[in-house]
C-alpha cells in the first residue's frame, strides 16, 4: 500500500526515480551516475541516490556545480 507521504520521509531514490524527477531517460541517468555527474551509493548490486543530491541538482545555479556541494564520488 502506497502512501503519498512515503517520498517525503525517504533518504534515497532509485536511479529510475531520479531519471523521472529530472526528466531524463533511465539510460542517461545511469550514464550520469557512472561519470559521477550524479552522486550515488552502491549497496551490493543496488544503486541509490541520496535525496539531498537530487535536491542540490534541482536547486544548483550555473556558478556552482552540484558536485562541489557534496565532495566525494561513491561509484
Backbone as CSV, one residue per row, in Angstrom:
resi,resn,N_x,N_y,N_z,CA_x,CA_y,CA_z,C_x,C_y,C_z
1,UNK,0.839,-1.169,0.000,0.000,0.000,0.000,0.893,1.243,0.000
2,UNK,0.653,2.159,-0.913,1.497,3.332,-1.074,0.864,4.546,-0.396
3,UNK,1.682,5.289,0.276,1.246,6.478,0.982,1.810,7.699,0.267
4,UNK,1.042,8.770,0.116,1.514,9.969,-0.574,2.668,10.637,0.170
5,UNK,2.801,10.402,1.461,3.903,10.962,2.237,5.149,10.088,2.204
6,UNK,5.059,8.948,1.543,6.159,7.997,1.517,7.452,8.634,1.019
7,UNK,7.383,9.455,-0.022,8.580,10.052,-0.598,9.169,11.150,0.278
8,UNK,8.381,11.787,1.101,8.900,12.876,1.924,9.783,12.370,3.058
9,UNK,9.677,11.116,3.418,10.462,10.572,4.515,11.581,9.656,4.051
10,UNK,11.746,9.517,2.762,12.801,8.659,2.236,14.122,9.410,2.206
11,UNK,15.207,8.674,2.340,16.526,9.311,2.269,17.225,9.024,0.952
12,UNK,16.676,8.108,0.152,17.275,7.801,-1.149,16.208,7.582,-2.208
13,UNK,16.635,7.702,-3.471,15.810,7.365,-4.629,16.543,6.329,-5.450
14,UNK,15.801,5.564,-6.222,16.440,4.692,-7.203,16.891,5.552,-8.373
15,UNK,17.768,5.025,-9.198,18.222,5.766,-10.373,17.045,6.014,-11.316
16,UNK,16.143,5.066,-11.421,14.960,5.239,-12.268,14.091,6.395,-11.773
17,UNK,13.924,6.500,-10.449,13.145,7.598,-9.881,13.828,8.941,-10.149
18,UNK,15.136,8.974,-10.018,15.881,10.202,-10.283,15.716,10.613,-11.742
19,UNK,15.765,9.657,-12.645,15.563,9.951,-14.064,14.213,10.617,-14.278
20,UNK,13.184,10.076,-13.654,11.844,10.641,-13.786,11.781,12.052,-13.200
21,UNK,12.348,12.241,-12.024,12.336,13.539,-11.352,13.055,14.591,-12.198
22,UNK,14.192,14.215,-12.795,14.991,15.163,-13.568,14.529,15.297,-15.013
23,UNK,13.631,14.410,-15.432,13.136,14.479,-16.806,14.136,13.986,-17.829
24,UNK,14.929,12.975,-17.437,15.899,12.370,-18.353,15.613,10.888,-18.460
25,UNK,16.215,10.252,-19.442,15.971,8.821,-19.616,16.718,8.022,-18.551
26,UNK,16.276,6.802,-18.357,16.918,5.887,-17.415,18.373,5.664,-17.817
27,UNK,18.608,5.481,-19.118,19.959,5.253,-19.621,20.853,6.455,-19.335
28,UNK,20.339,7.650,-19.576,21.110,8.867,-19.307,21.408,8.995,-17.823
29,UNK,20.443,8.670,-16.985,20.652,8.749,-15.541,21.768,7.803,-15.102
30,UNK,21.766,6.574,-15.611,22.828,5.629,-15.260,24.177,6.097,-15.790
31,UNK,24.198,6.707,-16.965,25.440,7.262,-17.507,25.953,8.386,-16.620
32,UNK,25.057,9.235,-16.160,25.444,10.328,-15.262,26.016,9.783,-13.955
33,UNK,25.442,8.713,-13.442,25.963,8.075,-12.234,27.348,7.506,-12.524
34,UNK,27.496,6.832,-13.640,28.786,6.228,-13.988,29.882,7.281,-14.115
35,UNK,29.543,8.436,-14.726,30.513,9.526,-14.913,30.747,10.324,-13.634
36,UNK,29.848,10.202,-12.666,29.981,10.962,-11.432,29.210,12.273,-11.446
37,UNK,28.434,12.525,-12.496,27.616,13.739,-12.550,26.474,13.685,-11.545
38,UNK,25.994,12.490,-11.279,25.003,12.266,-10.225,25.677,11.355,-9.206
39,UNK,25.830,11.837,-7.999,26.476,11.055,-6.951,25.519,9.996,-6.432
40,UNK,26.025,8.791,-6.326,25.194,7.667,-5.903,25.978,6.773,-4.958
41,UNK,25.257,5.895,-4.323,25.852,4.901,-3.419,25.473,3.518,-3.920
42,UNK,26.383,2.600,-3.825,26.121,1.230,-4.237,26.093,0.342,-3.002
43,UNK,25.033,-0.447,-2.912,24.880,-1.447,-1.853,24.695,-2.770,-2.556
44,UNK,25.787,-3.519,-2.687,25.735,-4.743,-3.489,25.461,-4.363,-4.931
45,UNK,24.394,-4.897,-5.488,24.019,-4.569,-6.867,23.065,-3.382,-6.952
46,UNK,22.596,-2.925,-5.820,21.616,-1.825,-5.789,22.329,-0.478,-5.783
47,UNK,21.853,0.422,-6.626,22.407,1.771,-6.708,21.311,2.744,-6.298
48,UNK,21.617,3.597,-5.325,20.651,4.586,-4.862,21.287,5.963,-4.848
49,UNK,20.447,6.969,-4.954,20.895,8.362,-4.957,20.285,9.047,-3.737
50,UNK,21.118,9.618,-2.872,20.569,10.325,-1.713,19.652,11.469,-2.153
51,UNK,18.570,11.672,-1.426,17.630,12.732,-1.786,18.293,14.103,-1.764
52,UNK,19.276,14.292,-0.892,19.963,15.580,-0.829,20.698,15.867,-2.136
53,UNK,21.203,14.838,-2.793,21.882,15.017,-4.078,20.892,15.511,-5.124
54,UNK,19.708,14.909,-5.147,18.676,15.323,-6.109,18.247,16.758,-5.815
55,UNK,18.047,17.087,-4.542,17.666,18.455,-4.173,18.713,19.454,-4.638
56,UNK,19.979,19.116,-4.460,21.057,20.026,-4.880,21.117,20.149,-6.395
57,UNK,20.861,19.069,-7.100,20.828,19.141,-8.562,19.703,20.056,-9.037
58,UNK,18.568,19.938,-8.404,17.410,20.740,-8.802,17.567,22.217,-8.460
59,UNK,18.357,22.522,-7.448,18.491,23.904,-6.989,19.865,24.498,-7.281
60,UNK,20.672,23.808,-8.075,22.020,24.298,-8.409,21.919,25.520,-9.316
61,UNK,22.849,26.438,-9.128,22.946,27.589,-10.014,24.089,27.362,-10.985
62,UNK,24.151,28.155,-12.028,25.188,27.994,-13.043,26.594,28.216,-12.508
63,UNK,26.746,29.036,-11.476,28.076,29.347,-10.964,28.573,28.343,-9.926
64,UNK,27.733,27.371,-9.548,28.149,26.356,-8.583,27.672,25.002,-9.035
65,UNK,28.605,24.108,-9.308,28.249,22.768,-9.728,27.733,21.975,-8.541
66,UNK,26.726,21.106,-8.747,26.159,20.335,-7.632,27.185,19.449,-6.941
67,UNK,28.177,18.923,-7.670,29.135,18.030,-7.032,30.107,18.790,-6.134
68,UNK,30.194,20.133,-6.256,31.004,20.921,-5.343,30.374,20.974,-3.960
69,UNK,29.057,20.787,-3.902,28.348,20.882,-2.626,28.515,19.631,-1.786
70,UNK,28.842,18.515,-2.408,28.968,17.254,-1.686,30.172,16.505,-2.243
71,UNK,31.365,16.732,-1.684,32.576,16.132,-2.237,32.595,14.617,-2.095
72,UNK,33.305,13.989,-3.008,33.489,12.543,-2.962,32.457,11.796,-3.770
73,UNK,32.927,11.096,-4.753,32.031,10.289,-5.574,32.113,8.852,-5.091
74,UNK,31.003,8.194,-5.029,30.939,6.875,-4.404,30.901,5.712,-5.385
75,UNK,30.717,5.951,-6.673,30.618,4.834,-7.621,31.884,4.719,-8.415
